[in-house]
Amino acid sequence: MSKDASLSISEIYAKGKDNLEKSGIRWKTPPDSVLGNHLWANRSYLDSLFFEPRFLDPVEPDTSCTIFGVKLKAPIFCSPISFSKERSMTGTTLVEIARGVKEAGAMMMLGIGGSNDLQRAIDTGAPVVKIVKPYRKTNLIFEKVREAEKVGCVAVGMDIDHFYGRLAVDKPARTDAFAPQTTDIIKQAIYETNLPFIIKGVLSVVDATKAAGMGASAVVVSNHGRSAIDHSVPSMVALPRIVQSVGDQMMVLVDTGFKTGNDVLKAMAFGAKAVGFASSLVLAWAADGSDGVHMLIRQIASELKRTMAATGCSDLGQIDPSIICPMPPIWK
């Protein structure tokens, strides 16, 4: 661990932003953009939820969990991160983030990237999940699903929200590469592998129910940062309805805009089994490479454990909505 191992979560983010700006990059994280107000709404909603403390009869919390057969130290995963030269992110960046994830006892998801990138991440020893894009050339989908199993991923899945390309600020991009996929195509992708299959980008009960009917093992409730569709329902708002509809049939994960251990606990109280961080881990990498990633996940997990203790939750199975007190709008 680096000499900055005592940095707080907010200090890690500040250092990462500062280092990126020194290299000429202004990294925008929710809710810094005037576009994508679902990100702002998600942050505001998270901040409006308060904990009901239960200090008597204290407990020593266990934050560990098992996701896709892998024991994790805390219900935290690295959501798929897009690597680009414009962000000064390379294969080396990928490896450093993967190493930090591995040392922290977390899980890593990979999105766009070649076979070499996937192999380098797996070689670090981190448990890796491959999330395949909805490629217009459907044979490429099946090829990447099969490759994920062959090289040792612990699970595989597909983004469904890059249906007409990604939204770059307010302009669609890569519309020639991605396309909407029918349930028949996704069923075929599921059939191509023995790995658990994840459908990412689910924000409605309708899609969640279809995912369960197709045989998916899990869904990720996700707004894909700001890069899918603007004004979509915030992931924390969609989460409890989706958990209620399919939570007894499949694992429900969530990401988009989460920053702290308290955020993780709020999502868990709403039924999520694990919470994903993407931009946050990029900032942690910018702060101190793999050590920064390890440090941030460790700090998030420590905050989660502390607040679990304060709310009387001895393990993740004890977390439920009763620990949450939504704050009425009493201030301007």
N, C-alpha and C positions, 0 to 999 in steps of 0.2 A: 504494500500500500504506500502511496506517495506521502510526502511531507504535509500535504493539504488534507489529510484524512479526517481532520476535525471540522471541515467545512460543513455548514448546514445545507439543506436542500436549496434554499433561496440563494445562498452564496455560490453554490455550484452553478446554478443557472446564470447568475450575474457574471461569474468568471468566464463561463463558456461564451456568452454573448459578447463580452469584451474582447476575448481572443479572436472570435470570428470577425468582429468589426475591425480589429487591427489588421486582419488579412484581407479586408475589403468586402466582407460579407455581412449584410444585415439580416440575420436569421429571424424570421417572423414566426412566432408561436401564438396560439390562441390565448387571449382574444385580441391580438395586436392589429388585425386587419379590419378595415372598414367593411370589406366584403365578408361573406360567410357568416352572417349574424347568427346562424345556428351554433357556431362556436362560442360566440359571446353569450348566447342564451344558455348553453350547456354549463359554462363557467358560472354564470349568475345563479343558475339553479343549484349547482353543487354548493355554492357559497350560502345559499338560503337554507340549507339543511344543517340542523344542529344535533348534537349528541345528548342523550339523557344519561348523565353519569350514574354509576352504581358502585360507590366506593366501599361499602360495607361487604364483608366476606370477600376479601381480595383474591384474585386468581392470577396464576402465572400462565400467560397465553402461549399457545403453540401455533405459529403462523404457517406451518408446513402444509403442503397439499400434494396430491398426485394428479397430474394432467397428462393425458395420453400415455399412461403407464410410467411417467417419469416423476420421481420425487423432487419437488421444488422446496426451497427454504421459505418461500412466501408466494402468494398467488399473483405473481408479477411476471409479465412477459414483454419482450421487445416486439412491438408491432412492426410490420414490414416497412423498411426505410428505402427510399429511392436514392441511389447514389449518382452523383453527377459532377463533372469537372467544374461547373459553375459554382457549386457549393464547396469546392476543394475537397471532395470526398472521392476516395479511390478504393481499390481492393484492399489496400493497407488499412484504411478506415474501417472497412467491413470486418477485417480480422481483429482489429483492436476492440471494436464493439463486441464482437463475439466472445473474445477472451474475457472481457469484463463481465458479460452476461454469465459465462460459465463459472467464473470465480465467485459470483454472487449467488450461484445456485438458482438461476432463473432460466427462462426458455427464450429462444430467438426465432422470430419468423422472418423469412426472406421473400421479397416480391420480385420485381424486375431484376434480372441479372443472369449471367451465363452459367454454364456448367462449372467453370473454374471458380467463380464466386461461391457457388453452392458448396463445392468441395472444400474450399479454404475455410469456410465457416464450420463445416462438420469436423474438419481436421483439428480444430481448437478443442474439441471435446464438448462443446455446447450442444444441448439438445436443440435440433433445428427442425422447423416446420416450413415447408415450401408452400407459398401461396401463389398460385398460377393466375395470370391475367386472363380475361375473357378474349383471347385472341380471335381475330376474324378468321384466321386459318385454324380451324378446329383440330386438325391433326397435330398442331403444335401443342395444344392443350393436353391431348392424350400422351404425347411424347414426354412432356415435362412432368406429368403425373407419374408415369412409369419410371422416369429417371429419379424422381424423389425417393421412391421406394428402393431402387437399386443402390443408391449411394448412401443410404442409411438415415434418412429423415425419420422422425418419430411420428409425423403426420403430414398430410398434404391437403390442399384446399384450393378454392378459387374465389377471387374477387368478383362480385357480380355488379358492383356499382360503377366500374369503368366501362359502362355499357356502350357509350358513344365517345370513347376517348376520355382523357382526364380534363378537368377544368383547371387551366393555368391562369390564376387570378380571375378574370371574367371571360376568358376565351378558351373554347375547346381545343385540345391538342391531341395528336396521335389518333385522330379519328380513322385513319387508314389501317391502324394496327388492331384496334379493339372493336368489338361489336356485341350487341345483346345475344345472350345464349338461351336456348330453349331448355325446358326441363329435361327433354330427351338427351340433349348434349351433356348436361350435367350428370344425369343418370349414367351415361356411358363413361364419363370421367370417373365416377365413383366405382364403376365396375372394373376399371383398369387397374385398381390397386387393392391390396389387403390392408393398407394403412387406414387409420381413422381419417375421415374426410370432413373438412370444415368449409362452410359457406360464409364468406366475409362480406359485410356491407348490408346486413339485414337490419331494416328499420321499421318493419311492419309485421303484424301478426300474420298477415296473408303470406308473406314470403317465408316467415319462420315455419308456418304450418306446412308449406310446400317443401321446405328443406327437410323437415322431419319425415314427410311422406316419401321423399326420394331416397332416404336411407343415410342422410348425413349424420355424422357423429356429433357435430357441434356447429354453432353459428357464432359469428362475431358481430355484435351490435356495434355499428361503426358508421361515422360520417366521412371516413377517409380523409381526415383533416379538412382542408378546404377544397379538395381536388376532385370531388365527385359531382354533387349537385347542390347549388345554393338553396337556402331556405328549407332544407330538409329537416325533419323532426330531430331535435337534439337526442343524442344517444342515451342520456340518462332519463329522458322522458319516455323514450321507446322501451327501455330496458324492462321495467316491471311488467308491462303488458305482455312482452314476449316471453319472459320467464313464466308468467302465469299460464300462457298458452302451450308452451312446449318444454318447460323446464323439467318435467318428469319423463321426457322422452329423449332428451339430448342435453349436452353441455352448452351453457350460454356464457360466452365471454363478452367483454366490452372494451372499447378504446375510444379515443378522440378527446383530447383536451384535459386529461388527468395529469396532475402534477405532484401530488403528495400522498403520504400514507393515509391521511384522513380521507382523501378522495377515494382511495382503494376501499376503505371500510364502508363508505357510503354506498359504493357500487355493490359491494358484497351484501349489504343490508337489503338492497333491492333485488338480490338474487343472482348476481354474477358469480361465476366460479373463479375467475381471474381477470386481471385488468392489464391492458396494454399501454405501453409508453413508447413513443417514437421520437418526436422532436425533442422531448426532454432528454433522451439518451444521446442525441446528437450534440446537444449543449454540454452534456456531461463529458462526452468524448472530446469536445473542443476545450473543455476545462483542463483535462488531464489524461487524455488517451484512455487506455483500458482501465487504468486505476480510477479515472473519473467515473466511468460507467459502473464499475464495481462499487465505488463509494456512494453514488447516487442510489442505486438499488438497495444497498445496505441501509442508507438513511431512510428511504421510503419504508422499508420493512420494519425498521426500528420504530418509526412513528406509528405505523400500523399496530405493532405489538403494544406500544404504550397506551394507545387509545382503546384497543381491545380490553386491556386491563381496567381502564377507567370505566368501561361500559359492561364489565362483568362477563366478557366472552373468553372462555378458557381455550377455545379452538375455533376454527373457521365455521364448524357446524353449528356453533352457538349464536352466530350472527344472524339477526333477523330484523324486520322493520321496526320492532318495538324500541330499538335503541335510537331511532331517528325522530326528531321533533321538527317538522317543517315550520319555519318562522313566518307568521303572517306579515303582510306589508305594513309595518308600524312606523317606518321612517321614510323620509322623502329622498 
